[in-house]
Amino acid sequence: HRSKEEESVLEQPLPERISFIRGFLQKHCRHKLAAENLVSAQKLLDGEELALAKVAVLLLYHTSMSCKSPGDWNEFDYKTQVELASILKFVLDNEESLNENLEPFLLRKALPSSSGTSSSSFEEYSPPLSLPHKREVRFLELQKIASFPSTNNMLPSPPSSPMGDIMQTPQFQLRRLKKQLAFERENRDGLEVELAENRKLIIEKEAQITMMQQRIDRLAKLNEKQAADQLEPKELEELREKNESLVGRLHEAFRQCQDLKTEKAQMDRKINQLSEENGDLSFKLREIASHMVQLQEALNELSEEHNAALAQSQEKQGQLENELHAALQDKKSLEEKIEILQGKISLLEDQLAKLEDCSAQEKGEVMGDVLKLEELKQEVSSLAAKGAELQATVLRLEEEKQLQEAALQSERGRFEEEKQQLGSLVTSLQSSLSESHRAQERLEQDLRARDAEGQA
């Protein structure tokens, strides 16, 4: 963060720098126990790569949780983002057992055989895209799920990237909100401790004022007694000066007490405000978590419905293609038969034309060929009728195939449109999360301003 304190650490010897890093992890990371048990100061001094890798993993987790814009990760190339996203997903999935699982995970990623599969490590730890659910969900119901006040100003979603995608998952956002709530609780606890100390200081000041008032009363009585005894003017003057000094100190104590009471009232109001905002953040966390879960379930159902419709359409299209192929084969066979029969008819007609002038006996002999010829013509007509029927069947099948392809294309378009609209709803939820983050920043600014006033 380039603060003066952190830059001054760079000038210190290596042991002090390692001590600073371990203290930073134990103070700011959620995995405080992991920072104590996983990170060995001696191994870091020795430059052991596994120990350095563990520190890098914890710092990556802290940086991602503190990141205000997922687009900041785009300065890394895609392959690097895939590796970082896989590590971050592993930490999210193994928060409760990081001590046992982190070292095997790092050793597994360091194996030579895994170098060729680094691009698939992100999919290995990615959440499943679909789960079995009911198929009756529609997009209008999803809009109702995500309709809460902060969705009016919808912002365009950032460019897709591995780190940006994992930072927009419900799992990551819930972890970030929980971390914010823990931070707010720590701040509130600190304010309550400070308030208790101020109350104790006020009680002490009031006790001092009471004691001083009693001393003033005693001096006043002594002054009256000495005046009655007709003391010398010099002694009366000394008593008067002491009395005035005590009165001045009393007024100063009253002023300090009043300042402390004012500060106490301000701190009471600040604690009440923090408590209210903390409650709002907790409620919003539960609300967003519920909406995220419902939205994810709806998206899974929509994906399952689309996949089922796509499979059914592809099966239907395959059947139509098989029927069309068979019809075309039958049509081709009939056309070949018709050509052969037409050739025979032409040959017989030529023979009959030559025999028209022959004798009656010869004509009688040719009558058989004529009947043969009539049968061929009838067979050709029958085959032509079947060919027409096959042609109609082919046209019908081609039309059904075109309609099926058009329906499939329409279904794909509808799915993509609903998927884009779901992305817009996710963006709206991210806007709500950003609103919670801005509320936390306002609290932090108020606390810094109060600290500055206290130091002044």
Secondary structure, DSSP 8 states (H G I E B T S, - for coil): ---HHHHHHTTS-HHHHHHHHHHHHHHH-S-HHHHHHH--HHHHHTT-HHHHHHHHHHHHHHHHHH-S-GGGGGGS-HHHHHHHHHHHHHHHHTGGGHHHHHHHHHHHHHSGGGGGGGGGHHHHTS--S-----S---HHHHHHHT-SGGGSS--------HHHHHHTSHHHHHHHHHHHHHHHHHHHHHHHHHHHHHHHHHHHHHHHHHHHHHHHHHHHHHHHHHHHTT--HHHHHHHHHHHHHHHHHHHHHHHHHHHHHHHHHHHHHHHHHHHHHHHHHHHHHHHHHHHHHHHHHHHHHHHHHHHHHHHHHHHHHHHHHHHHHHHHHHHHHHHHHHHHHHHHHHHHHHHHHHTTTS-HHHHHHHHHHHHHHHHHHHHHHHHHHHHHHHHHHHHHHHHHHHHHHHHHHHHHHHHHHHHHHHHHHHHHHHHHHHHHHHHHHHHHHHHHHHHHHHH-
